[in-house]
Amino acid sequence: MTGRPRMTLSGVVLDSLDPHELAAFYRRLLGWEVQQDEPDWVKLAAPDGGPGLSFQAETAYVRPAWPAGPGDQQMMVHLDILVDDLDVAGAHAVAAGATLAEFQPQDDVRVYLDPAGHPFCLFVSE
């Protein structure tokens, strides 16, 4: 084999105790449709054909702390979501079930927590 094999990122997977509950939140937040629905797995399809967002059941899931301190469960990944208006998008996120994080490290980005505690960021393009 020569060179790098073709690889395409097809999605991001978030663990949770209840993948259906978490998928329902992101469906409300993003407006994406369910592409795959199984007892321990749900996949949402990006409307533009880009990478999807999946949720899998993890019985040993531990909610991350934001920001994490010594000995806390740290986040393993977070989502960055481009928005047109931080205030409008933030209100929508809260209405969908997100919580505004207490700690906000930047003025032009808003950190929210999904129902399973995964941080995600809303930001506007410069």
GUMAR-65704 format. One record per residue (C-alpha): residue number from 1; z, x, y; residue in three letters; chain. Coordinates in nm, 2 decimals. Layout:
N
k->NUM, c3->Z, c1->X, c2->Y, r->Ala, c->A
...
! end
This chain:
126
k->1, c3->0.00, c1->0.00, c2->0.00, r->Met, c->A
k->2, c3->-0.09, c1->0.14, c2->0.34, r->Thr, c->A
k->3, c3->0.05, c1->0.02, c2->0.67, r->Gly, c->A
k->4, c3->0.28, c1->-0.26, c2->0.74, r->Arg, c->A
k->5, c3->0.24, c1->-0.58, c2->0.54, r->Pro, c->A
k->6, c3->0.18, c1->-0.90, c2->0.74, r->Arg, c->A
k->7, c3->0.51, c1->-1.07, c2->0.83, r->Met, c->A
k->8, c3->0.56, c1->-1.38, c2->1.04, r->Thr, c->A
k->9, c3->0.90, c1->-1.51, c2->1.15, r->Leu, c->A
k->10, c3->0.90, c1->-1.87, c2->1.03, r->Ser, c->A
k->11, c3->1.25, c1->-1.97, c2->1.15, r->Gly, c->A
k->12, c3->1.61, c1->-1.91, c2->1.23, r->Val, c->A
k->13, c3->1.88, c1->-2.04, c2->1.00, r->Val, c->A
k->14, c3->2.23, c1->-2.14, c2->1.12, r->Leu, c->A
k->15, c3->2.52, c1->-2.19, c2->0.87, r->Asp, c->A
k->16, c3->2.77, c1->-2.47, c2->0.90, r->Ser, c->A
k->17, c3->3.00, c1->-2.69, c2->0.70, r->Leu, c->A
k->18, c3->2.77, c1->-2.99, c2->0.76, r->Asp, c->A
k->19, c3->2.40, c1->-2.89, c2->0.81, r->Pro, c->A
k->20, c3->2.30, c1->-3.26, c2->0.86, r->His, c->A
k->21, c3->2.54, c1->-3.30, c2->1.15, r->Glu, c->A
k->22, c3->2.43, c1->-2.97, c2->1.31, r->Leu, c->A
k->23, c3->2.06, c1->-3.06, c2->1.26, r->Ala, c->A
k->24, c3->2.12, c1->-3.40, c2->1.43, r->Ala, c->A
k->25, c3->2.27, c1->-3.22, c2->1.73, r->Phe, c->A
k->26, c3->1.97, c1->-2.99, c2->1.77, r->Tyr, c->A
k->27, c3->1.73, c1->-3.27, c2->1.71, r->Arg, c->A
k->28, c3->1.90, c1->-3.46, c2->2.00, r->Arg, c->A
k->29, c3->1.90, c1->-3.14, c2->2.21, r->Leu, c->A
k->30, c3->1.55, c1->-3.02, c2->2.15, r->Leu, c->A
k->31, c3->1.37, c1->-3.34, c2->2.04, r->Gly, c->A
k->32, c3->1.23, c1->-3.16, c2->1.73, r->Trp, c->A
k->33, c3->1.15, c1->-3.36, c2->1.42, r->Glu, c->A
k->34, c3->1.30, c1->-3.31, c2->1.07, r->Val, c->A
k->35, c3->1.05, c1->-3.12, c2->0.85, r->Gln, c->A
k->36, c3->1.27, c1->-3.08, c2->0.54, r->Gln, c->A
k->37, c3->1.58, c1->-3.26, c2->0.44, r->Asp, c->A
k->38, c3->1.78, c1->-3.16, c2->0.13, r->Glu, c->A
k->39, c3->2.15, c1->-3.20, c2->0.05, r->Pro, c->A
k->40, c3->2.25, c1->-2.85, c2->0.17, r->Asp, c->A
k->41, c3->1.95, c1->-2.77, c2->0.40, r->Trp, c->A
k->42, c3->1.77, c1->-2.93, c2->0.69, r->Val, c->A
k->43, c3->1.47, c1->-2.78, c2->0.88, r->Lys, c->A
k->44, c3->1.35, c1->-2.89, c2->1.22, r->Leu, c->A
k->45, c3->0.99, c1->-2.82, c2->1.31, r->Ala, c->A
k->46, c3->0.89, c1->-2.67, c2->1.65, r->Ala, c->A
k->47, c3->0.64, c1->-2.90, c2->1.81, r->Pro, c->A
k->48, c3->0.42, c1->-2.61, c2->1.91, r->Asp, c->A
k->49, c3->0.40, c1->-2.47, c2->1.55, r->Gly, c->A
k->50, c3->0.63, c1->-2.18, c2->1.63, r->Gly, c->A
k->51, c3->0.93, c1->-2.08, c2->1.42, r->Pro, c->A
k->52, c3->1.15, c1->-2.37, c2->1.31, r->Gly, c->A
k->53, c3->1.52, c1->-2.40, c2->1.31, r->Leu, c->A
k->54, c3->1.71, c1->-2.46, c2->0.99, r->Ser, c->A
k->55, c3->2.07, c1->-2.54, c2->0.89, r->Phe, c->A
k->56, c3->2.23, c1->-2.46, c2->0.56, r->Gln, c->A
k->57, c3->2.56, c1->-2.56, c2->0.41, r->Ala, c->A
k->58, c3->2.81, c1->-2.28, c2->0.39, r->Glu, c->A
k->59, c3->3.15, c1->-2.38, c2->0.24, r->Thr, c->A
k->60, c3->3.31, c1->-2.06, c2->0.36, r->Ala, c->A
k->61, c3->3.18, c1->-2.10, c2->0.72, r->Tyr, c->A
k->62, c3->3.42, c1->-1.98, c2->0.99, r->Val, c->A
k->63, c3->3.36, c1->-2.10, c2->1.34, r->Arg, c->A
k->64, c3->3.29, c1->-1.81, c2->1.57, r->Pro, c->A
k->65, c3->3.50, c1->-1.74, c2->1.88, r->Ala, c->A
k->66, c3->3.33, c1->-1.70, c2->2.22, r->Trp, c->A
k->67, c3->3.39, c1->-1.45, c2->2.35, r->Pro, c->A
k->68, c3->3.52, c1->-1.29, c2->2.03, r->Ala, c->A
k->69, c3->3.83, c1->-1.07, c2->2.06, r->Gly, c->A
k->70, c3->3.97, c1->-0.82, c2->1.81, r->Pro, c->A
k->71, c3->4.00, c1->-0.98, c2->1.47, r->Gly, c->A
k->72, c3->3.81, c1->-1.30, c2->1.57, r->Asp, c->A
k->73, c3->3.50, c1->-1.43, c2->1.38, r->Gln, c->A
k->74, c3->3.21, c1->-1.30, c2->1.59, r->Gln, c->A
k->75, c3->2.89, c1->-1.49, c2->1.64, r->Met, c->A
k->76, c3->2.61, c1->-1.34, c2->1.43, r->Met, c->A
k->77, c3->2.32, c1->-1.49, c2->1.63, r->Val, c->A
k->78, c3->2.27, c1->-1.71, c2->1.93, r->His, c->A
k->79, c3->1.98, c1->-1.91, c2->2.07, r->Leu, c->A
k->80, c3->1.82, c1->-1.86, c2->2.41, r->Asp, c->A
k->81, c3->1.66, c1->-2.17, c2->2.54, r->Ile, c->A
k->82, c3->1.44, c1->-2.17, c2->2.85, r->Leu, c->A
k->83, c3->1.49, c1->-2.47, c2->3.08, r->Val, c->A
k->84, c3->1.34, c1->-2.59, c2->3.41, r->Asp, c->A
k->85, c3->1.68, c1->-2.68, c2->3.57, r->Asp, c->A
k->86, c3->2.02, c1->-2.55, c2->3.45, r->Leu, c->A
k->87, c3->2.22, c1->-2.84, c2->3.58, r->Asp, c->A
k->88, c3->1.99, c1->-3.11, c2->3.43, r->Val, c->A
k->89, c3->1.96, c1->-2.92, c2->3.10, r->Ala, c->A
k->90, c3->2.33, c1->-2.86, c2->3.09, r->Gly, c->A
k->91, c3->2.41, c1->-3.23, c2->3.14, r->Ala, c->A
k->92, c3->2.16, c1->-3.31, c2->2.86, r->His, c->A
k->93, c3->2.32, c1->-3.05, c2->2.63, r->Ala, c->A
k->94, c3->2.67, c1->-3.20, c2->2.69, r->Val, c->A
k->95, c3->2.54, c1->-3.56, c2->2.63, r->Ala, c->A
k->96, c3->2.38, c1->-3.43, c2->2.30, r->Ala, c->A
k->97, c3->2.72, c1->-3.30, c2->2.19, r->Gly, c->A
k->98, c3->2.75, c1->-2.95, c2->2.32, r->Ala, c->A
k->99, c3->3.05, c1->-2.80, c2->2.50, r->Thr, c->A
k->100, c3->3.02, c1->-2.58, c2->2.80, r->Leu, c->A
k->101, c3->3.18, c1->-2.25, c2->2.71, r->Ala, c->A
k->102, c3->3.49, c1->-2.15, c2->2.92, r->Glu, c->A
k->103, c3->3.36, c1->-1.79, c2->2.95, r->Phe, c->A
k->104, c3->3.03, c1->-1.76, c2->3.15, r->Gln, c->A
k->105, c3->2.92, c1->-1.39, c2->3.18, r->Pro, c->A
k->106, c3->2.62, c1->-1.45, c2->3.41, r->Gln, c->A
k->107, c3->2.55, c1->-1.67, c2->3.71, r->Asp, c->A
k->108, c3->2.20, c1->-1.76, c2->3.61, r->Asp, c->A
k->109, c3->2.27, c1->-1.84, c2->3.24, r->Val, c->A
k->110, c3->2.49, c1->-2.11, c2->3.10, r->Arg, c->A
k->111, c3->2.66, c1->-2.06, c2->2.76, r->Val, c->A
k->112, c3->2.73, c1->-2.37, c2->2.55, r->Tyr, c->A
k->113, c3->2.87, c1->-2.42, c2->2.20, r->Leu, c->A
k->114, c3->2.71, c1->-2.64, c2->1.95, r->Asp, c->A
k->115, c3->2.93, c1->-2.87, c2->1.73, r->Pro, c->A
k->116, c3->2.97, c1->-2.59, c2->1.47, r->Ala, c->A
k->117, c3->3.07, c1->-2.34, c2->1.74, r->Gly, c->A
k->118, c3->2.75, c1->-2.14, c2->1.76, r->His, c->A
k->119, c3->2.69, c1->-2.03, c2->2.12, r->Pro, c->A
k->120, c3->2.36, c1->-2.09, c2->2.27, r->Phe, c->A
k->121, c3->2.23, c1->-2.00, c2->2.62, r->Cys, c->A
k->122, c3->2.03, c1->-2.21, c2->2.87, r->Leu, c->A
k->123, c3->1.84, c1->-2.01, c2->3.13, r->Phe, c->A
k->124, c3->1.57, c1->-2.05, c2->3.38, r->Val, c->A
k->125, c3->1.27, c1->-1.82, c2->3.41, r->Ser, c->A
k->126, c3->1.27, c1->-1.59, c2->3.71, r->Glu, c->A
! end
